[in-house]
Amino acid sequence: KLQFLYLIVYLTLAPGADQPTMQAAAPLLAAAALSGASDQCTFTIYNETLCSHAPYKNLRQINMAACCQACQVDNQCNAFEFEGGADPEHGSCQLSLVPASSPQTAKGVTCGTRAPLPPPGPAPKVPADFDCSIRRLALQYGKHIMAPIDASHDLYEALQLGPDCGDATPKSPRAAVHVGRYEGGAVHVWLSPDGDDKATGLSKGQPWQTLVRAVEFLASTPAAARPPTTVHLLPGTYNLDSTLELGPEHSGTEGSPVRFVAEEGPQSVSLSGGASLQGAQWVKSDPAALAAAGVAAPGPSVEIWEATLDKGLWAGPSMSTLFAGEQRQIRARWPNGNPEVYCARDLHGGNGCTGYAQTSLKRKTYAKACETCRLGGNVTNLYIHSKGSGQMIYDGTMPPYDKVHNITVETPEAFYSPKVEYSTHQAYEMPAGVRSPAGSFQLDRFDTSITKAFWNTAVPSHMYTESWTPRALAHPELLTVHTYQSEYWGSWSFEVGAIALMEDGECHVSFTKGGFQEARGGPIGGMGGRGVRQDFYIENAFEELDAAREFYFNASTRTLYIATNGSQHPSDMGLVAPRHEVLVRVGGSGSAKEGLKAAVAHITFEGIAFEHTTPSFMQPHEPTAGGDWSVRRSGGVVIEWAKDIAMEGCTFRSLEGNAVLMQHWVRGSRVTGSDFHDIGATPLMLVGSTDGADGTRGTQPWGNTLSRNYAR
């Protein structure tokens, strides 16, 4: 990393070269510090927006004159030809490898051998004070381009300002929010976790306690008569007892918007969908009792704790996830592992990924397409015609099945003729009362006896495994199996029905639900389509509670068990159990058939953190039109049938499903300068809707802005 920094300093500031200002060099340094440097070769610029990832050889196209120079110098005899003209930031250069023994000249530049780059540490001929000054400049520029996200600490570490320059670790400042932006008649209301909903709420000294009270206040005055309104949230965590609903009655207007503002800046306020378990009474579990229940012996320095949760602490019938601060805990699983650790798919199938077992190599379960779905033989009830020619371009099926649907659409000439080799529309649901064939789950949208799909549309309802936990599991019906589609396009999750041991030691596992998390079916077992076997693991097995960070909730006794390392006490871990799948829904009304009815508008959230939602992987998913993936229409924040909604400088963390979902009719809305981390599904998702095959009513997100967001 330092070699990279010094080389840029040499190229941009060395005597005899063109000497741009230090400010011109700072963006390159800051980008390098943010992205890191490659260790694949002596010198590689790693940031994709500047240069190529790969080592410079043969022909590469790189954006910036400095990159051309760096390439030429680094590769000793790489000739280069800069084609940027008067715009060096957006030009490109062609690099060609030539023998080191034959210096070449291109565009007046002579290539030849050169001394190796200096080792890490202060570079020779660069004064220490100058070296540290350029790094500090890069820090400031990086903070500027990342604002309002505070990247000070990451940049400080990447630039090594501590060990090399002796600079103190930067603190994360909380920028003051400017209030009173609107003069004359503007309304300011105040909230605090320690407030009182019976207070006036109109001053910092008399804050309300809940967002529900603030929302009631907004609804008490029509948007057209309400002046600009700012809801100031004083520091702390606001626990949501239910999803916060904002509708048209809470809207602002262009001249009088509604703002929810973290009063003391980003990171000072969080909206949590979790229940704090701070009041739980913890005791160490009796090892003899655990052994008698068949629980595996814990690993070294691992202690098992338990607490009975009354309904005042936890009212839920089950607990699918748990957080200790911002660290996700793991439902007791086999084999032990951390699902947050990425493993390249080519390494799956027992080739090096830890925390997984493999499905059977000799037994393969094939899913069968539905053969009993026809209603009275011919169920074609959808006819799509070209508006230009009048020709029918497609026929198929669409619910409700007892009606005929005739649709006319604007169609390019290329699509006047139907494509008989595949379908451009699939049924969205199975006919009522029809069962899938034995051994298969039929993906809801696909019914291959009615219309051809792009690919196999069924998912096996059971699998065989080569290995299984040696412990007897008392409640297999509570298990979840996580595995992969046979091509590793996506993951499948299933709820388990029963487990049976085969004569040869393999295991047969039947499912009761699942496989809808992506829209491509396929088999389980054998050698997968990519030449690697399907990995899997199981979770929610009390008998597998044997590794730190694992937990298990016994719903019948309301007992929560958690495994910690020897130095942790559960009371000191800040345990929070998420309760809701959606924290905030900002939505008007409408339908794919009729379009927008009423929009919610002109509401902004500034500097607020959203955290603690429940997993969505076992909730119903919807395949996208013509795609091989499925979506769950939920998220920490859901924006629908809305316009001019903004999330500015917010933080989304510890969310087990999607973070932000914009769906149906959304216009002019934006998510900017926000930080996303520890997200269980998709950070930002935009999804439209159609009336069967008809999507002509504009019920899709259009004209929205997603910019300067940081997902990690």
Sequence and secondary structure as in RCSB ss.txt:
>XXXX:A:sequence
KLQFLYLIVYLTLAPGADQPTMQAAAPLLAAAALSGASDQCTFTIYNETLCSHAPYKNLRQINMAACCQACQVDN
QCNAFEFEGGADPEHGSCQLSLVPASSPQTAKGVTCGTRAPLPPPGPAPKVPADFDCSIRRLALQYGKHIMAPID
ASHDLYEALQLGPDCGDATPKSPRAAVHVGRYEGGAVHVWLSPDGDDKATGLSKGQPWQTLVRAVEFLASTPAAA
RPPTTVHLLPGTYNLDSTLELGPEHSGTEGSPVRFVAEEGPQSVSLSGGASLQGAQWVKSDPAALAAAGVAAPGP
SVEIWEATLDKGLWAGPSMSTLFAGEQRQIRARWPNGNPEVYCARDLHGGNGCTGYAQTSLKRKTYAKACETCRL
GGNVTNLYIHSKGSGQMIYDGTMPPYDKVHNITVETPEAFYSPKVEYSTHQAYEMPAGVRSPAGSFQLDRFDTSI
TKAFWNTAVPSHMYTESWTPRALAHPELLTVHTYQSEYWGSWSFEVGAIALMEDGECHVSFTKGGFQEARGGPIG
GMGGRGVRQDFYIENAFEELDAAREFYFNASTRTLYIATNGSQHPSDMGLVAPRHEVLVRVGGSGSAKEGLKAAV
AHITFEGIAFEHTTPSFMQPHEPTAGGDWSVRRSGGVVIEWAKDIAMEGCTFRSLEGNAVLMQHWVRGSRVTGSD
FHDIGATPLMLVGSTDGADGTRGTQPWGNTLSRNYAR
>XXXX:A:secstr
 HHHHHHHHHHHHSTTS    HHHHHHHHHHHHHH   SSSS     TTTS SS S SS EESSHHHHHHHHHHT
SSEEEEE  TT TTS  EEEEE  TTS  EETTEE         SSS TTS HHHHHHHHHHHHHHHHHHHTTS 
 HHHHHHHTTHHHHH                S SS EEEEE TT  TTS  SSTTS BS HHHHHHHHHTS GGG
   EEEEE SEEEE SS EEE GGG   SSS EEEEETT TTSEEEE EEE TT   EE  HHHHHHTT     T
TEEEEEEE  TTT   S     EETTEE EESEES   TTS   GGGTTTSS SS EEB SS  B     SS  S
SS    EEEEETTT  EEEEE  SSTTS EEEEE   GGGSS  TTS S   SS  TT    TTEEE TT  TTT
S  SS  EEESEEEES   SS  S GGG EEEEE TTSSSEEEEEEEEEEE TTS EEEEEEEE  SSS    BS
SS TTSS  EEEEE  GGG  STTEEEEETTTTEEEEEEETT  GGGS EEEE  S SEEEE EEETTTEEEE E
EEEEEES EEEEE   TTS  EE TT S EE S  SEEEEEEEEEEEES EEEEESS SEEEEEEEES EEES E
EEEESS SEEEE   BTTB TT  SEES EEES EE 
